[in-house]
Amino acid sequence: MAVSSESCVADSGAGAGVQADLKTFASFGVYGTCVLSAVTAQNTHRVTDIFELPVSLIVNQIDAVMADIGTDVVKTGMLSSAAIIEAVVDSLTTYSIKNLVVDPVMIAKSGDALLQEDAVAALIADILPRADLLTPNLPEAARLLNQPEADSADKMVTQARALLKMGPKAVLMKGGHSAGNICSDALVTAERVTWLSAPRIDTRNTHGTGCTYAAAIAAGLAHGNPLGAAVQAAHDYLHRAIIAADQLDIGTGHGPVHHFHAVWS
């Protein structure tokens, strides 16, 4: 089973982006490949530089992987420009990609926008209708809908249903940015709403949670699990990774979750 992390960012601190994806894939026993769209200089405190790779190199990475290794699932990360999105859409069509998990990485923890305006429009028009699962956090959902952030369970479901109308088969609204001692996510399809809840963990080491969550779901789909089971397993894995995050003692800022909590002593 192979999972491709497509158009993702390289994080020099290894907490998020493609490094988080590959560690998660390994934890779930699937073989991960990667297509980089940008390289960043960052640590547990800040991002100091970003270099977007040429579209031609992104396309060549996709072609190299698909010509030899192939993939069972594609998980996308930061698609920072309309040109990159166009290249990804072309590859999805060319290789008849099934099982597309879209993590709409749009807003940094600092609040800075990570996508150009034309990229947001292209994401909505060209990627969302192809997604089997869209995994926005509350700020990302608000940005896609041009609405205020959801501040209640009912509003989370309402926004998820509005996102469904943009084309994805399912939406996982992640409630990590909400208030309260319980963190709740809503998996919403046309047929049902499934809530996944867990106690909020008192830690500052939550860097890479979104990437890790989406990658874990993609790994579950690669194993052939139904979407609901894949999301539940990913939710449980991420919760345990956050609980164990302080064991790592990585950096002096917002460190990563513990991807290998189940295998490291």
C-alpha positions in Angstrom: 0.0 0.0 0.0 1.4 3.4 -1.0 0.2 6.9 0.0 1.4 10.0 -1.8 1.8 13.3 0.1 1.3 15.6 -2.9 2.3 19.3 -3.1 3.4 19.6 0.5 5.9 21.8 2.3 9.2 20.6 3.7 9.5 21.7 7.3 13.1 22.0 8.4 11.9 21.5 12.0 10.3 18.2 10.9 7.1 18.8 12.9 4.7 19.5 10.1 4.4 19.3 6.3 5.9 16.3 4.5 8.0 15.2 7.4 4.9 14.8 9.6 3.1 13.0 6.7 5.9 10.5 6.2 6.3 9.8 10.0 2.5 9.2 10.2 2.5 6.9 7.2 5.3 4.9 8.7 3.4 4.6 12.0 0.4 3.2 10.1 2.4 0.7 8.1 2.0 2.2 4.7 4.7 3.3 2.3 4.7 7.1 1.8 6.0 9.0 -1.2 6.1 12.8 -1.5 5.8 15.6 -3.9 7.3 18.9 -2.6 5.8 22.2 -3.6 7.9 24.4 -1.3 10.8 24.4 1.1 10.7 26.3 4.4 13.2 27.4 7.0 11.4 27.0 10.3 11.8 25.8 13.9 9.5 25.6 16.9 9.2 29.4 17.0 8.8 30.8 13.5 9.0 30.4 9.8 11.9 32.5 8.5 11.9 31.7 4.8 9.8 30.0 2.2 10.9 29.0 -1.3 8.2 27.8 -3.7 9.5 25.2 -6.1 9.0 25.6 -9.9 5.8 24.0 -11.2 7.8 22.0 -13.7 9.7 20.3 -10.9 6.5 19.6 -9.0 5.1 18.0 -12.2 8.2 15.9 -12.7 8.0 14.7 -9.1 4.4 13.5 -9.6 5.3 11.8 -12.9 8.3 10.1 -11.4 6.3 8.6 -8.5 3.3 7.6 -10.6 5.4 6.1 -13.4 7.1 3.6 -11.1 5.6 3.4 -7.6 2.0 4.6 -8.0 -0.3 5.4 -5.1 -3.5 4.1 -3.4 -4.4 7.5 -1.8 -3.3 11.1 -2.4 -3.2 13.6 0.4 -2.6 17.2 -0.5 -1.1 19.9 1.7 -0.3 23.6 1.0 -1.2 24.5 -2.6 0.1 28.0 -2.5 -0.6 29.2 -6.1 -3.2 28.7 -8.9 -0.4 27.3 -11.1 0.4 24.6 -8.6 -3.2 23.7 -8.2 -3.6 23.5 -12.0 -0.6 21.1 -12.1 -2.1 18.9 -9.4 -5.5 18.8 -11.0 -3.9 17.8 -14.3 -2.1 14.9 -12.5 -5.3 13.8 -10.7 -7.0 13.6 -14.1 -4.1 12.0 -16.0 -3.5 9.3 -13.4 -7.2 8.7 -12.5 -6.5 9.3 -8.9 -9.0 7.9 -6.4 -9.2 8.5 -2.7 -8.2 12.2 -2.5 -7.8 13.7 1.0 -7.5 17.5 0.9 -6.0 19.3 3.9 -6.6 23.0 2.9 -3.5 24.5 4.5 -4.4 28.1 4.2 -3.6 30.0 7.4 -0.5 29.9 9.6 -0.7 29.7 13.4 0.4 33.4 13.3 -2.7 34.2 11.3 -0.8 34.9 8.1 -2.3 33.8 4.8 -0.4 30.9 3.2 -2.3 30.9 -0.1 -2.5 33.6 -2.8 -5.9 34.9 -3.5 -6.0 33.2 -6.9 -5.0 29.9 -5.2 -8.0 30.1 -2.9 -10.4 30.5 -5.8 -8.7 27.7 -7.7 -8.8 25.4 -4.6 -12.6 26.0 -4.4 -13.2 25.6 -8.1 -10.9 22.8 -9.0 -9.8 20.8 -6.0 -12.8 20.6 -3.7 -15.1 19.0 -6.3 -12.5 16.1 -6.6 -12.0 15.6 -2.8 -13.2 12.4 -1.1 -12.5 14.2 2.2 -11.9 17.8 3.1 -10.3 18.4 6.5 -10.5 22.2 7.4 -10.0 23.6 10.8 -12.3 26.4 11.9 -10.3 29.3 10.5 -9.9 27.5 7.1 -13.6 26.6 6.9 -14.4 30.3 7.6 -12.0 31.4 4.9 -13.4 29.0 2.3 -16.9 30.2 3.0 -16.0 33.8 3.6 -17.9 33.7 6.9 -17.0 34.2 10.6 -15.5 31.2 12.4 -18.0 28.7 13.8 -18.4 29.1 17.5 -20.8 26.3 18.3 -21.5 22.7 17.3 -24.5 23.7 15.3 -22.5 26.3 13.3 -19.7 23.7 12.7 -22.3 21.4 11.1 -23.9 24.2 9.1 -20.6 25.2 7.7 -19.6 21.7 6.9 -22.8 21.2 5.0 -22.1 24.5 3.1 -18.7 23.1 2.2 -20.3 19.8 1.0 -22.1 21.9 -1.6 -18.7 22.9 -3.0 -18.2 19.3 -4.1 -16.3 17.1 -1.6 -17.9 13.9 -0.6 -17.3 14.4 3.1 -16.0 17.2 5.4 -14.2 16.8 8.6 -14.6 20.0 10.6 -11.7 20.1 13.1 -12.6 21.8 16.4 -9.1 22.3 17.8 -9.5 26.1 17.6 -12.7 26.1 19.6 -12.9 26.9 23.3 -13.6 24.5 26.2 -12.1 21.4 27.8 -13.5 19.0 25.2 -12.2 19.1 21.6 -14.8 17.9 19.1 -14.6 17.3 15.4 -17.5 16.7 13.1 -17.4 14.2 10.2 -20.2 15.3 7.9 -21.5 13.6 4.8 -24.8 14.0 2.9 -26.2 11.1 5.0 -25.0 11.7 8.6 -23.0 13.7 11.1 -20.5 11.8 13.3 -18.9 13.5 16.3 -15.4 12.6 17.6 -14.5 14.1 20.9 -11.6 13.9 23.3 -10.4 15.9 26.4 -8.2 18.9 25.4 -4.6 18.3 26.4 -2.7 21.0 28.2 0.4 21.2 26.0 2.0 23.8 23.7 3.4 21.0 21.5 0.8 20.7 18.9 2.8 21.6 15.8 1.7 19.6 12.8 -1.6 18.3 14.1 -3.5 19.1 10.9 -1.0 17.4 8.6 -0.8 14.4 10.9 -4.5 14.0 11.2 -5.1 14.1 7.4 -2.1 11.8 6.8 -3.4 9.2 9.3 -6.8 9.2 7.6 -5.1 8.7 4.2 -3.2 5.8 5.6 -6.4 4.2 6.9 -7.9 4.6 3.5 -4.9 3.0 1.9 -5.5 0.0 4.1 -8.9 -0.3 2.6 -10.8 0.9 5.7 -14.1 2.7 5.3 -14.0 6.5 5.8 -15.6 6.5 9.2 -13.2 3.9 10.5 -10.2 5.6 9.0 -11.2 9.0 10.6 -11.9 7.3 14.0 -8.5 5.6 14.0 -6.7 8.8 12.9 -8.5 10.8 15.7 -7.4 8.2 18.3 -3.8 8.2 17.0 -3.5 12.0 17.0 -5.0 12.2 20.5 -2.4 9.8 21.8 0.4 11.6 19.9 -0.6 14.9 21.6 -0.7 13.3 25.0 2.9 12.0 24.5 4.1 15.2 22.8 5.9 16.6 25.9 8.0 13.5 26.1 10.0 14.6 23.1 11.3 17.9 24.4 12.0 19.3 20.9 12.9 23.0 20.8 11.7 25.8 23.1 8.6 26.9 21.3 5.6 25.0 19.9 7.1 21.5 19.4 5.7 18.6 17.4 3.3 15.9 18.4 4.9 12.4 19.1 4.3 10.5 15.9 6.1 7.4 17.2 4.5 7.3 20.6 3.4 3.6 20.1 6.9 2.3 19.2 9.4 4.5 21.1 10.2 3.7 24.7 
